[in-house]
Amino acid sequence: MQQPFETPSRSEPATALGAQRAQLKQRLAAGFRLFARFGFDEGVAGHITVRDPEDPHTFWVNPFGMYFGHIRASDLILVNADGEVIRGRAKVNRAAFAIHSRIHAARPDVMAAAHSHSLYGRSWSTLGRKLDPITQDACAFYEDHELFDDYTGVVLDTSEGDRIGAALGRSKAVILRNHGLLTVGKSVDAAVFWFISMDRCCHSQLLAEAAGKPIAIDPQHARTTHGQVGSEGAGWLSFQPLYERIVREEPDLLE
């Protein structure tokens, strides 16, 4: 569905496919601007990807070394299954290719994936534990996130990406021990929102456990709540106010 504030990219042809690609790139650029707003930037680390609508074996991603808060739709680069940049003039982050190419290969249902070294996500990841259903928001991830419990250094090989993909399974998120969070979705909107929400859930649990012993929601109610707040549609919908805000405040991202 076409959303407010979306405009055809100057670099895309005036066709239905071009319009779809332009819309995806604008959502992706908005995702990076929001990551910058939430403080999810950490040097050159972090990446969000979305499949190209014409060739789903390729994906759009941020240019290596570019600040998230400056990214426009026209800055994004298209990478193929061999890690080659086939549209755009920047380099691709090797870790982005090693991880995201294998996530997309393992999950044909996934349109987008998001990963960064956010403060609370990476802090929680050092505990080597999944999140507990201690809040309504955390129930969105109840029985719907996994743990990759095997840190071996910076991910530069696709075999490591395969192992992360296997750990993710059919869930929408995975905690990478000693590393951070990774979320996926059938839209850029959902993948980005789940990352933002999951980092906040990590923050909430860190605060709660520092203050005392949190009371968990019982499994039956946690599952019911997951069905209410953890669906793909819920993730997509929750992203819309954030998208509207960032585009109003930083409309150049659409260029």
C-alpha positions, 0 to 999 in steps of 0.5 A: 500500500502506498504510504503518505510522503512517498515520492518516486526516486529520481533514479528509478524509471516511471514504471510499476516496478520502478515505483515499487523499488523506489518505495522499498528504498525510501522505507529502507532509508527511513529505517537508517535515519531512525536507527541514527535517531535511536543511537543504533549507529556505532562507527561502520557497524550495522546494516539493514537490507531489503530484497529487490522486487525484480530479483529477490536474490539481490538486496539493497543495503547501506553504503559501507562507512556512511553515517546512518543519519545521512543516508538517502534512498539514492545512496543505497547500493544493490548487491548480488548473491556473489557480494558484487555491487551491481547498482551504486558506487560504494562498497558493501560491508563484508559482514553485511553480505556474510550475514544478510545474504545467508539470512535471505537465502535461508528465509525466502519469506523474509523481505528485510533484515536489520542488525546493529550494535545497539547499546542495550541489545549488545549489553543483553547479548552478553548474558547468553539468554533469551528475553523473558515475557516480563512486559506486554511489549516483550510478549511480541518476542515470546517463543518467537526469538532465538539465541545464537550462542557461539561468538567467534569474532567479526562475521566475514564468512558466509558459513558463519551467516549460514549458522546464524540463519540456522539459529534464527530458524522460523523466528523473527529475531535472534540474539547474537551472543556478545554481539547484538540483535538481528530481526527480520520481517516481510517488510522493511517496516516490520524488521525495523520496528522489531529491532527498535522494540527488541532493543527497548525490551532488552533495556527494560529487562536490564533495568528490572533485573538491576532493581529486583526480580521481575515477575514474568507473565504466565505462558498462556497469557504471554502466548495470547499477548504475542498473538495480539502484539507480535504479528507481522501486521502489528510490526508493520503498523507500529512502524507507521508513526515512526515513518511519518515523523522521520519523513516530516522532519528529514524529507531529504531521505526520500531523494 
